[in-house]
Amino acid sequence: MPKSGWGGFFAFADPERGWAVAYTMNRMGADLIGDPRSFALVDVLYRVPDGTM
């Protein structure tokens, strides 16, 4: 399950792909759940064709 702080960080893991991802923003956002920056990051990661970074 993804974890996030109040506009300050986002982290999640995908054991099937062997990923552990953490992202710290440099500006606070007003979105407690569903921060568009986190969604954009996850979207890009899952668009990688072979699942590797």
Steps between C-alpha positions, in 0.01 A plus 500: 500500500643840407588736781510875486549797725328833484653620174848389604564141393366197319618138514385162370632156411419256220643161602416343164730747323750519784441872551512715808435865416518808721461859387543814707344816360665837546168684536200418712174427328145530624401146395501258793395205285549475126775756447527549122881500524500150646252375241719641222809324639324163529351540151844559346658208687239255377539622142858370485471221239700224666429597860857600580622846586 
